[in-house]
Amino acid sequence: MVVISLSLAVLAVGGYYAYRMVNWHRLMPTGLLLSLQGDEKDPATTELLRRHQAGQLSIAHTKGMFAQAMEVVPLTVMTPFPARVESRISLMHRIRLPGTMPGYQWWMRRDAWAIAVDGHVVSSSAQTGPEAYQTSRLASPAGLSLTLPGLEPGTHEVRVEQTLTLTTQAGSAGRPPTPLHTWRIASAATTVIEDRPAREYVKLVLTPELTAQLEAVVQIPGNVDFSPLWRYTVPYRTSPALPVAIVGELQARPSGDGPFHRLEILENEKGSGRARYLKLDSVPGIEGASHVDIRIVPDAPGVAEKALWLGIRQYYGGLIERFNVPVTHQPPSDGESTGGEP
């Protein structure tokens, strides 16, 4: 009896070990794998893609694998929203396949897209044509960011459609890439448009603490050595990053008591400390100035619309009065341009 018990134990352990060591998905029929297909880390998905690369899948099974891999994220729109103000919407998706496979480089081609409001197309890719881009992480969320034109008051259904084609890397000798699968995806959402000013939809955050923090971090260095291309352009950085977004109209004037002149609507995403460049060549009287005063006006026209475009429901416009910034003037030589972006 002891020998029999030991033998059964050995068989049980050996059988379990063999079970763990065998890749059972390699032995499954393709139809069963398709029914088990999950996300990009699922062993059934990995085995299906391996068979596809080896040329072991039929056309029908290949279509089924790719069709099940697409996951569309529901379309989101800001609602309620002011009338006749543009907004930004995105149709997001992820393809639940491994981002990298040996010998493979994924390419996506956006063949077409369209935005429809209440069943009528208001914007499409008819003028832009197809767009191709390489992607190394299919399973990461990706999307199409579009501009929704300003709408009239009322309740509207917004629908975004696009056609995507997954291809292999372009072949050698100029051969075109091989299409693998084409998806036609769509998502819709309802938005309520109200006939109210845009500034009623955003909350202005202005506290002494934030004002002091902004005044401390928005710095424009002096003694800037200007090149002819960057004449009257001052680099500055909002760093360290602020805990809230800055949105306001950036204005400047030569030091003194004259009027301020609009430069741009300043936005700095929450947590961002990126560098910017301040073009001053449009400010009257800047040629003879040695310093310039800078300020941000939070309630200037267009600021609330910019905040809504950025998806910000609260924004911070700080008061930065009379930053005295040294300006170096270089008179243009013949043939040099005083304009242009740095």
C-alpha positions as CSV (number, residue, x, y, z in Angstrom):
1,M,0.0,0.0,0.0
2,V,2.8,2.4,0.8
3,V,4.4,1.7,-2.6
4,I,1.1,2.4,-4.3
5,S,0.5,5.6,-2.4
6,L,4.0,6.8,-3.3
7,S,3.5,5.9,-6.9
8,L,0.2,7.9,-7.0
9,A,1.8,10.8,-5.4
10,V,4.7,10.8,-7.9
11,L,2.2,10.6,-10.8
12,A,0.1,13.4,-9.4
13,V,3.1,15.7,-8.9
14,G,4.5,14.7,-12.3
15,G,1.1,15.2,-14.0
16,Y,0.7,18.7,-12.4
17,Y,4.2,19.7,-13.5
18,A,3.6,18.4,-17.0
19,Y,0.3,20.4,-17.1
20,R,2.1,23.6,-16.0
21,M,4.8,23.1,-18.6
22,V,2.6,22.4,-21.6
23,N,1.3,25.4,-23.6
24,W,-2.2,24.2,-24.0
25,H,-3.2,27.2,-26.1
26,R,-0.9,25.9,-28.8
27,L,-3.1,22.8,-28.9
28,M,-6.5,24.5,-29.0
29,P,-8.5,24.9,-32.2
30,T,-8.7,28.4,-33.6
31,G,-12.4,28.7,-33.0
32,L,-11.9,28.0,-29.3
33,L,-9.1,30.6,-29.1
34,L,-11.3,33.2,-30.7
35,S,-14.0,32.5,-28.1
36,L,-11.3,32.9,-25.3
37,Q,-9.6,36.0,-26.9
38,G,-9.1,38.7,-24.3
39,D,-6.8,41.7,-23.9
40,E,-3.3,42.1,-25.2
41,K,-1.8,40.0,-22.3
42,D,-4.2,37.1,-22.7
43,P,-2.4,33.9,-23.8
44,A,-5.2,33.1,-26.3
45,T,-4.6,36.5,-28.0
46,T,-0.9,35.9,-28.1
47,E,-1.4,32.5,-29.7
48,L,-3.8,33.9,-32.3
49,L,-1.4,36.5,-33.3
50,R,1.4,33.9,-33.5
51,R,-0.7,31.8,-35.9
52,H,-1.5,34.9,-37.9
53,Q,2.2,35.7,-38.3
54,A,2.9,32.1,-39.3
55,G,0.2,32.2,-41.9
56,Q,-1.9,29.6,-40.1
57,L,-5.1,31.6,-39.8
58,S,-7.8,31.6,-42.4
59,I,-9.2,34.9,-43.8
60,A,-12.3,34.5,-41.7
61,H,-10.4,33.8,-38.5
62,T,-8.0,36.7,-39.2
63,K,-10.9,39.1,-39.5
64,G,-12.5,37.7,-36.4
65,M,-9.3,38.2,-34.4
66,F,-8.8,41.8,-35.4
67,A,-12.5,42.7,-35.1
68,Q,-12.6,41.5,-31.5
69,A,-9.4,43.4,-30.7
70,M,-10.9,46.8,-31.2
71,E,-12.2,48.6,-28.1
72,V,-13.9,52.0,-28.6
73,V,-14.0,54.5,-25.7
74,P,-17.3,56.2,-25.4
75,L,-17.3,59.8,-26.8
76,T,-17.4,62.5,-24.2
77,V,-18.5,66.1,-24.8
78,M,-18.8,68.9,-22.3
79,T,-22.4,69.6,-21.4
80,P,-23.9,72.0,-20.8
81,F,-21.9,74.2,-23.0
82,P,-22.2,77.8,-24.3
83,A,-23.6,78.5,-27.7
84,R,-21.4,79.4,-30.7
85,V,-18.2,78.4,-29.0
86,E,-15.9,75.8,-30.5
87,S,-14.9,72.8,-28.4
88,R,-12.5,70.0,-28.6
89,I,-13.7,66.4,-28.8
90,S,-11.8,63.1,-29.1
91,L,-12.8,59.6,-30.3
92,M,-10.5,57.3,-28.4
93,H,-9.8,53.6,-29.0
94,R,-7.4,50.9,-28.1
95,I,-6.5,47.7,-30.0
96,R,-6.1,44.9,-27.6
97,L,-3.1,43.3,-29.2
98,P,0.5,43.1,-28.0
99,G,2.3,46.3,-28.9
100,T,5.4,44.5,-30.1
101,M,5.9,41.2,-31.8
102,P,9.2,39.8,-33.2
103,G,9.7,41.1,-36.7
104,Y,6.6,43.3,-36.6
105,Q,6.2,47.1,-36.7
106,W,2.7,48.3,-36.5
107,W,1.4,51.2,-38.7
108,M,-2.0,52.8,-38.4
109,R,-3.6,54.6,-41.3
110,R,-6.5,56.9,-40.7
111,D,-8.4,56.7,-43.9
112,A,-11.4,59.0,-43.1
113,W,-13.2,60.7,-40.3
114,A,-16.4,62.8,-40.0
115,I,-18.3,64.7,-37.3
116,A,-22.1,64.8,-37.6
117,V,-24.5,66.9,-35.5
118,D,-28.1,65.8,-35.5
119,G,-27.4,63.6,-38.5
120,H,-25.7,66.3,-40.6
121,V,-22.0,66.2,-41.3
122,V,-20.4,69.4,-40.1
123,S,-16.7,68.5,-40.5
124,S,-14.8,65.7,-42.3
125,S,-11.5,64.6,-43.7
126,A,-12.5,65.3,-47.3
127,Q,-9.9,68.0,-47.6
128,T,-7.1,66.4,-45.6
129,G,-6.9,62.8,-47.0
130,P,-5.5,59.7,-45.3
131,E,-2.9,60.0,-42.5
132,A,-0.4,57.3,-41.6
133,Y,1.6,57.0,-38.4
134,Q,3.7,54.3,-36.7
135,T,2.7,53.0,-33.4
136,S,4.6,50.7,-31.0
137,R,1.9,50.3,-28.4
138,L,-1.4,49.2,-29.9
139,A,-3.0,48.6,-26.5
140,S,-2.4,52.1,-25.3
141,P,-5.3,54.5,-25.8
142,A,-5.1,56.5,-29.0
143,G,-7.5,58.9,-30.5
144,L,-8.6,61.5,-33.0
145,S,-8.8,65.0,-31.6
146,L,-11.2,67.2,-33.5
147,T,-12.8,70.6,-33.3
148,L,-16.6,70.7,-32.9
149,P,-17.9,73.9,-34.4
150,G,-19.9,76.2,-32.2
151,L,-23.6,75.1,-32.0
152,E,-26.8,76.9,-31.6
153,P,-28.8,76.5,-28.3
154,G,-30.7,73.3,-27.9
155,T,-30.0,69.6,-27.3
156,H,-27.8,68.0,-30.0
157,E,-26.5,64.5,-30.7
158,V,-22.8,64.6,-31.7
159,R,-21.5,61.5,-33.6
160,V,-17.9,60.9,-34.6
161,E,-16.9,58.3,-37.1
162,Q,-13.5,57.2,-38.5
163,T,-12.0,54.5,-40.6
164,L,-8.7,53.0,-39.4
165,T,-6.5,50.5,-41.2
166,L,-3.7,48.5,-39.5
167,T,-0.8,47.7,-41.7
168,T,2.7,46.2,-41.5
169,Q,5.8,48.2,-42.0
170,A,6.4,49.3,-45.6
171,G,8.5,46.7,-47.5
172,S,11.8,47.2,-49.1
173,A,12.3,48.6,-52.7
174,G,9.4,51.0,-52.1
175,R,6.8,48.3,-51.7
176,P,3.6,49.5,-50.0
177,P,2.7,48.3,-46.6
178,T,0.4,45.3,-46.3
179,P,-3.1,46.1,-44.9
180,L,-4.0,43.7,-42.1
181,H,-7.5,44.9,-41.1
182,T,-9.8,47.9,-41.4
183,W,-12.1,49.1,-38.7
184,R,-15.0,51.5,-39.1
185,I,-15.7,52.8,-35.6
186,A,-18.1,55.4,-34.2
187,S,-19.4,56.8,-31.0
188,A,-22.1,59.4,-30.1
189,A,-23.0,61.6,-27.2
190,T,-25.6,64.2,-26.4
191,T,-24.8,67.8,-25.4
192,V,-27.0,70.6,-24.2
193,I,-26.1,74.0,-25.6
194,E,-27.2,77.1,-23.7
195,D,-27.4,80.7,-24.8
196,R,-25.2,82.0,-22.0
197,P,-21.7,83.8,-22.0
198,A,-18.7,81.5,-22.0
199,R,-17.3,83.0,-18.8
200,E,-20.3,81.6,-16.8
201,Y,-19.0,78.1,-17.5
202,V,-15.6,78.5,-15.9
203,K,-14.7,79.5,-12.4
204,L,-11.9,82.0,-11.9
205,V,-9.6,81.0,-9.1
206,L,-7.7,84.0,-7.7
207,T,-6.3,83.8,-4.2
208,P,-3.4,85.8,-2.6
209,E,-1.5,82.6,-2.2
210,L,-1.8,81.6,-5.9
211,T,-1.0,85.2,-6.9
212,A,2.2,85.2,-4.9
213,Q,3.1,81.8,-6.3
214,L,2.6,82.9,-9.9
215,E,4.5,86.1,-9.4
216,A,7.3,84.0,-8.0
217,V,7.5,81.5,-10.8
218,V,6.8,83.5,-14.0
219,Q,10.2,85.0,-14.6
220,I,11.7,86.6,-17.6
221,P,15.5,86.6,-17.4
222,G,17.4,89.8,-18.1
223,N,20.5,90.4,-20.2
224,V,19.1,88.3,-23.1
225,D,21.5,88.1,-26.0
226,F,19.1,88.4,-29.0
227,S,19.9,86.9,-32.4
228,P,18.6,88.7,-35.5
229,L,16.0,85.9,-35.9
230,W,14.7,86.2,-32.4
231,R,14.7,90.0,-32.1
232,Y,12.5,91.2,-29.3
233,T,11.8,87.7,-28.2
234,V,12.3,87.0,-24.5
235,P,12.3,83.4,-23.1
236,Y,10.6,82.7,-19.9
237,R,9.4,79.6,-18.0
238,T,6.6,78.9,-15.5
239,S,8.6,76.7,-13.2
240,P,8.2,75.1,-10.8
241,A,4.9,73.9,-12.2
242,L,1.7,75.4,-10.8
243,P,-1.0,73.2,-9.2
244,V,-3.6,74.8,-11.4
245,A,-3.8,75.9,-15.0
246,I,-3.1,79.6,-15.9
247,V,-5.4,81.1,-18.5
248,G,-5.3,84.8,-19.2
249,E,-4.4,87.4,-21.8
250,L,-0.7,88.2,-21.7
251,Q,-0.1,92.0,-22.2
252,A,3.0,94.1,-22.4
253,R,4.2,97.7,-22.7
254,P,7.5,99.6,-22.6
255,S,8.1,100.5,-19.0
256,G,6.1,103.6,-18.0
257,D,2.5,104.6,-17.8
258,G,1.4,103.9,-21.4
259,P,-1.3,101.4,-22.4
260,F,-0.7,97.7,-22.4
261,H,-0.9,95.8,-25.7
262,R,-2.2,92.3,-26.2
263,L,0.4,89.6,-27.0
264,E,-1.4,86.3,-26.7
265,I,-3.8,84.2,-24.6
266,L,-1.5,82.5,-22.1
267,E,-2.3,79.0,-21.0
268,N,-0.2,76.7,-18.9
269,E,-1.5,73.2,-18.3
270,K,-1.7,72.1,-14.7
271,G,1.6,70.7,-13.6
272,S,3.4,72.1,-16.7
273,G,6.6,74.0,-16.4
274,R,7.5,74.3,-20.1
275,A,9.4,77.2,-21.6
276,R,7.8,79.8,-23.7
277,Y,8.9,82.7,-25.9
278,L,7.5,86.2,-25.7
279,K,7.4,88.1,-29.0
280,L,7.6,91.8,-28.4
281,D,8.1,93.2,-31.9
282,S,4.4,94.1,-32.2
283,V,4.4,96.3,-29.1
284,P,4.5,100.0,-30.1
285,G,7.6,101.8,-28.8
286,I,9.5,98.6,-28.1
287,E,12.4,99.7,-30.4
288,G,13.8,102.2,-27.9
289,A,12.8,100.5,-24.7
290,S,15.2,99.1,-22.2
291,H,12.5,97.4,-20.1
292,V,9.0,96.0,-20.6
293,D,6.1,95.6,-18.2
294,I,4.2,92.3,-18.3
295,R,0.8,91.5,-16.9
296,I,-1.9,88.8,-17.3
297,V,-5.6,89.9,-17.6
298,P,-7.8,86.9,-16.6
299,D,-11.2,88.4,-17.8
300,A,-10.1,89.6,-21.2
301,P,-12.3,88.7,-24.2
302,G,-11.6,85.2,-25.5
303,V,-10.0,83.9,-22.3
304,A,-13.1,81.9,-21.1
305,E,-13.4,80.4,-24.6
306,K,-9.8,79.4,-24.4
307,A,-10.3,77.8,-21.0
308,L,-13.3,75.8,-22.4
309,W,-11.3,74.7,-25.4
310,L,-8.7,73.3,-23.1
311,G,-11.4,71.5,-21.1
312,I,-10.8,73.7,-18.0
313,R,-13.8,74.4,-15.8
314,Q,-11.7,76.5,-13.4
315,Y,-8.8,78.6,-14.4
316,Y,-6.4,81.0,-12.7
317,G,-5.6,84.4,-14.0
318,G,-3.0,86.1,-12.0
319,L,-2.1,89.8,-11.7
320,I,1.6,90.3,-12.7
321,E,2.0,94.1,-12.8
322,R,5.1,95.8,-13.9
323,F,7.7,93.1,-14.4
324,N,10.7,95.3,-15.4
325,V,12.5,93.1,-18.0
326,P,15.6,94.3,-19.7
327,V,15.2,94.4,-23.5
328,T,18.2,94.3,-25.9
329,H,17.6,96.1,-29.2
330,Q,19.4,95.1,-32.4
331,P,18.6,97.2,-35.5
332,P,17.9,95.0,-38.5
333,S,20.5,94.9,-41.3
334,D,19.5,94.9,-44.9
335,G,17.5,91.9,-46.0
336,E,16.8,90.7,-42.5
337,S,13.3,89.9,-41.3
338,T,12.0,91.2,-38.0
339,G,9.1,88.7,-37.9
340,G,8.8,85.0,-37.7
341,E,8.4,82.6,-34.9
342,P,11.4,81.5,-32.9
